[in-house]
């Protein structure tokens, strides 16, 4: 029997199966539906394998499909089993495919319990939503490459270098997570060393670090005298923060269970410390007087009670007070620099003691390895002298009496 032509196939109307060419059949179903079938023998048993609707697959395409399946038979592969395996593989690939945004959200969910505070968690979400997800969020994580990462980073690398650095690091972490979870493979296109450092300038070459504006230490006694005249909770919180040389978040998050008045120690838990380890703060007599006078609220353990019931002071309260009193763009965090400068220029206390007082991790790894303690008793003397200095009469610059370490 000769092969049927396109015209000969088109005129067939009766329901049934018609041989078109070797192994290729046309099936006409009740209602007029037309489709192609591949008929083959395997182990002496006839098999019928659908090749698609005639509306979608032409006669020439159907013949090509037949040739491909005859090659499979020649290789000892059953065409029906081969197609079934391909469908299963496609389903598995679809089930294991995640978009970058899905991976980003999964990464945050897996790690946020170990992050220090809500602000850090929100920063992760905000930077990804602003800079990353609009570009690559809907793409399969396996498809993310260097060109895509560069498309995100280049517009902000010089304009917002600090933000860009964080964005790059967060993309790298998410892609590493996706690799370990086997949602992608290959090198990490957001890696810096040996990769992006060849394409982008180092941040230090394009941007000078802008330090928090700090009040000169010579002006601190005069400012503290004015601050003591204020009666608000914000004023007491700011004075306590300066005396304890802590960060804003550490002060407004302080609770009464962290305070040991008898031992004159405030222990800040690791989860609220940048260095991620418990930090003991020796409390000066003036700091204890401040604490003793603070109001209490039932069910609220915060030292400095905020306007909302059960909550602590707002993180902007001290800054707004400072701006109203001193202006000049000073920040609460800047008083840590004031303390550090005073310590270096007006005392004989060693550098490492001031660094521990500020809860800084020692940069010298060898030094850090040998210094296991927190120098509490030495720091107690340091904090006493700092409190004395903060309470001393204001002097004109250049008429400061150096204080020796005791």
N, C-alpha and C positions, 0 to 999 in steps of 0.2 A: 504494500500500500504506500502510495506517495504521500509526502507531507502536504497538509492542507495549507492553503494560502490565507491571507488576511480576509479576502472577500469570501472565500469558502467558509471560513469560521463565522463570519458575520451573518450569513444566511441561515445558520442552524437555529432552530426554534424549539423543537420538541424536547421535553424533559429527558435527561439521561446523561451518559458519559460518552464522549466521542474522542477517538484517538486522533491527535493532531500530527504528532511525529513520534519518533522513538522516545518512550517513557513519558511523553507529554500528552495530557488529556484535557479536554474542555468539559466542565460539568455545568449542566443547565438544571437549575432547581425549579421547583414549583414557584410560580410568581415571577419568573424571568431572570432571577439572579444568575450571573455567569462568573465562573472562577476557574483557575488553572489548577491541575493536579499533577503531581509527579508519582508515577507508578513504578515500583521496583520490587524485585524478589530478594529476599534475604532468608537464608536457611530454609529454602523451599516454600516460604510463605509470602504471599503478595502483601505489599504495604502501599497505602495511599498517603501522600504528603501534600498538603495545601501550599500553593505558591502565591496566592493572593487573588484579589478580584480583578476581573478583566477591565473594570473601570480605572484601576490604578496601575495595572501591569500590562504592558503591551505584549503582543505575540513574540516579538524579538527579545524582550526582557525575560519572558517566561522561558524561552529556549536557552538563554544564558544561565538562568537559574538551574535548569535541568543539567547543563554541562557541569556546573560547579558541584552539583550533588552526585553526579556520576563519578567525578574525581574523588569525592569522599568515599564512595563505595569501593573504588579501586584501591584506596588506602586502608580499607577495612573498617571504615567509620560509618555507623548508621546515621543517615541524614536527620532522621527525626530526633534521635538522641542528641545529636550535635546541636540542633536548634534549641532543644529543651535546655541543654547545658548553657547555651549562650543567654537564654532568657533568665536563668537562675543567676548567672554571673552579673547580668545587668541589674537585676533586682538587688543583689548584694552590694554592688558598687553604689547604687542609689541610696541604699540604707546606710552605707558607711561614708557618704559624702556630706560634709558640713560646710556651710559658708563661713567666711572669716568672722562675720558678726556673731554667728552662733558659737564659734570657738571663743571669741572674746568674752561673751557673756558666761560661757562655761568656765573659762579661766578665772574670772572674777569670783564666781560662785565658789570655786574650789579654794581660793586663796584669801578672800576678804576677811575671814575670821582671824587670820594672823596679822592683819594690818592694824596700825596703831590707832586710828581714829576714823570717824565718819567723814571728815574732810578729805582724808587720803582716798577713801573709797569713792567719794564723789568726784574727785579729780580724775581718777581712772575713767569713770563713766563719761565725764564731760569731754576729756581730750579725745577719746575714741569717737564719741558721737559728733564732735565738731570737725575733726581733721581726718579721721580714718574711715568710718563707716560710709560716708557719702561717696567715697572713692572706690572702696573695695569690699564694703560690707556684704554685698549680695553675691560676691564671687566665691566659687569653691576655694577653700583654703589651699588645696593642692595647686591651684592655678596662680597663686601669688608669686611674683618674681621680682627681680631687682628693679626693673623699669617701673613697676607699680609702686614700689616703696619710694623710689626717687620722685615720682609724681606727687606723692604726699609731702615729702620732706623739703624738696627744693623751694617751694614758695615761702616757707616759713623758716628755713635754716638760718638765714642772715637777719631776717626781720624779727624773729622771736626765737633766738637760739636756745634759751633755757627750755621753753615749751617744746621745741623741735627735738631736743635731746631726750626729753621724757617720752615723747610720742614714739621716737625710734626704739627706745628701750622697751616700751610696752608692746609694740608690734613684734619685736624679737622674742619677748617672753611668750606671747600668744602662739607664735609659730613654733617655738620649741615645744610648747605644751601639745600642739596639734601633731607634731612629729612623734613624740613619745606615745601619744594615744593612737598612732598609726592612721591619722586622717590625711597625712601628707608624708612625703619622703624627700630626701635630698638636702642640700645645704640651706642654711637660713639666709634669705636675701636681705634681712635687716641687720645682720651681724656687722659690727663696726670694725674690729681688728682684722686686717688683711682683706677687707671687702669694701664697705662704704667709706672707710678712711682714705681709699684711693679715689673716691668720687666727690667727697665733700670736704671743705676745710675744717680743721679742728675748731671747736667753739672758742678756745682761748685766743685764736688768731683773729677772730672777727668780733669779739665782744668782751669788754672788760666787765668783770663782776661788779654789780652795783650793790654795795653794802648798805645795810639798814642805816638810815640817818641817825647818828648818835649825839646826844648832848655831851659837850666837853665835860670831863670829870670835874673841872674846876667850878662849873656852874651847878653841879648836883646839890651841894649843901644848901644853896639859896633856894633852889627849886623845892627841895624836900621840906624846907621850913614853911614855904607857902602851901605845900601839899598837906602838911599837918594841920593847917588851919581849916581845911575842907572837912566836911562832916559826912559826906556821902559814902555809900558802900564802895563805889568806884574808886574814891580817893584812898580808902583803906586797902583795897585790893592792889592798887598801883604802888602804894608805899611798901606793902608786903612783898610784892613782886620784885621791886628794886632791891630791897634788903636781902631777899633770898637768891637774887641773881638767876631767876628762872624764866622760862618762856611764858608767853601769855596763856597758851593752852594748858600748861602745867599748873598755873595759878588758878585759873577759873574752874579747872576740873578738880581742884583739891577738895578732899572730904575729911570730915572729922576723924574717921577711923585711921587715917594716915598720920595723924598727929599724936606724938607722945610728949605731952607737956612736961611730964616728970623728967624725962631724959633730954628734953629740949631738942627733939629731932622730928623732922617731917620726912617720911619715907614715900617717895613717889614711885608707884609700881612701874615695872618695865614697859607695860603696854602703853603708857603715856609719855615715855621718854624716847627721844630720837635715837639714842644709842642702844635702845632696847634692852636695858638692864636696870634693876632697881637703883634708885639714886637717893642717898640720905642727905638731907639738908640740915646742917646745924642751925638752930634758931637763936638769933640774938635776943637780948632782953626786950628790945623795942618790938621785935616781931611777936614775941609772946604777949606783950601788952596789947598789941593790935588784935590778936586772936581772942584774948580774954574779953575784949569789949564788943566783939561781934554779936549781932542778934542771931537767934536760932529760930528755925521753923520746923514744926513737927512733921516728920516724914521726909525731911530734906536734909541730907548729910553734907551738902556743899558748905564750904567755909563762907563763901561770898554768895549770898542769896540774890537771885535775879528777880525781875519784875513778874515773871510767870511763876505761878505756884509750883513748888516741887523742882524748880530748875535753878541752875547756877547763873552767875552773871553772864551777860552777853559778851562775845569775844571782841566787840567793838567798844564796849563801855569805857575801858581804860584809855583807849586811843583817842576817843572823842574828848575825854576829860583833859588828856595831855595836850591835844591841839588847842583846846580852849584856854589853857594856862600858858603854854610856852610857844605855840606856833612853830615857825621855822622848819616844819616838816619832820620834826623828831618822831621816832617810833618807840613803843614800849620795848621792843626787842633791842633797840639801840642802847638801852641802859646796861645790857650785858657787855657791850663794847666799852662803855664808860667805866665800868668796873674793871675790865681787863686793862685798859689804859692806866687807870689809877694804880692798879696792882703793879704794873711794870715800871711806872715812872716815880711812884711815891712810896714804894715799900721795897723790902728786900726778900719778899716771899718768892720762892722759886716758880718758874714758869709752869711746871707740871702741876703744882698745887692749884694755881688759878684755872688750869684746864679741867682738873677734876671738879672744882667748884662749879664750873659751867656745864658739867656733865658732858664734856667733849671726850670722844674716844681718842686716845693717844695715837698720833700718826706713826710714830716710830714703833714698829712691831716688836723689836727686841725690848725696848723700854716697857711696852705694854705687857710683855710676857713675864717680866720680873716684878712689875708692880701689880700685885694681886689685890691689895687692900684699897680702901677708898680714902685713906689719910684723914679720917674723921676728926681726930683730936687736933691735928694741925689746922684743918679747915675751920674748926670751931673758933680758934684764935683769929684766923683770917676774917671770918664773918663778923666777929665782934669788932675788929678794927674797922671794917667797912661800915658797920652800923654807926660806930663812933664818928667816922668821917662824915657820913651822911647827916649826922646830927650836929656837926661842928658849925661854928659861925661862918657865914659866907665871907670869903676873902677875895681880894682882887687877884687876878691872874698874875703869877710871878711872885706872889707872896705866900706860897704854900709851904708849910713846914713838913718835910719828908718824915714818914712814919717808918720806923724800923720794925722788922718782924720780931715777934716775941716768942 
